Amino acid sequence: MARIRMLTSVAGAGFSWRVGEEIDLPGPEAVKWADGVRAELVRAAPVETPEQPPAAETAARRPARRRAAPRGTE
């Protein structure tokens, strides 16, 4: 069985579906209805979202180069 969500209201002999209603249908029939105009497929598992936003990435900086002491004229 596949689940679809109706995008338009549809009625026929023995059925009536409203916009937003979710219906379980056999796979091939659900695919026929889920054309993006009449209905859409509904994900079986919820979409995973991270618990915390990812930390900002920072590049490690190299230590500054030490400059040689200026040569004095002696």
C-alpha positions in Angstrom: 0.0 0.0 0.0 1.1 3.5 -0.8 -0.2 6.7 0.7 -1.2 9.8 -1.3 -2.3 13.3 -0.3 -5.0 14.8 -2.5 -4.2 18.1 -4.2 -7.8 18.5 -5.6 -11.2 17.2 -4.5 -12.3 14.1 -6.4 -15.6 12.2 -6.3 -16.8 9.1 -8.1 -19.0 6.0 -7.7 -18.5 5.0 -4.1 -15.7 7.5 -3.1 -15.2 11.1 -2.3 -11.8 12.6 -1.4 -11.1 16.2 -0.3 -8.1 18.4 -0.7 -5.4 17.5 1.9 -6.9 14.1 2.7 -4.5 11.2 2.8 -5.6 7.9 1.2 -3.9 4.4 1.2 -4.1 2.8 -2.2 -2.3 -0.2 -3.8 1.1 0.8 -5.3 0.2 0.9 -9.0 -3.0 2.8 -8.4 -1.4 5.3 -6.1 1.2 6.1 -8.8 -1.5 6.8 -11.3 -3.2 9.2 -8.9 0.0 10.9 -7.8 0.7 12.9 -10.9 1.4 16.1 -9.1 -1.9 17.6 -10.2 -4.5 15.4 -8.6 -2.4 14.0 -5.7 1.2 13.5 -4.5 2.9 10.6 -2.8 3.4 10.9 0.9 6.7 9.8 2.5 6.4 6.8 4.7 9.2 7.9 7.1 9.4 11.4 8.4 12.2 13.6 7.1 15.1 13.6 9.5 16.3 17.0 10.8 19.4 17.6 12.9 18.8 18.3 16.6 21.3 21.2 16.6 22.4 23.4 13.8 25.9 22.5 12.5 28.7 24.4 14.1 30.4 26.9 11.9 33.6 25.5 10.3 36.8 27.4 10.9 40.1 26.9 9.3 43.1 26.5 11.6 45.6 29.3 11.3 49.3 28.7 11.1 51.5 30.4 13.7 53.0 33.6 12.4 56.6 33.3 11.0 59.3 34.8 13.1 61.3 37.3 11.2 65.0 37.3 11.5 66.5 40.1 13.6 67.8 42.9 11.3 71.5 42.7 10.8 73.4 45.5 12.2 76.6 47.0 10.7 79.4 46.5 13.0 
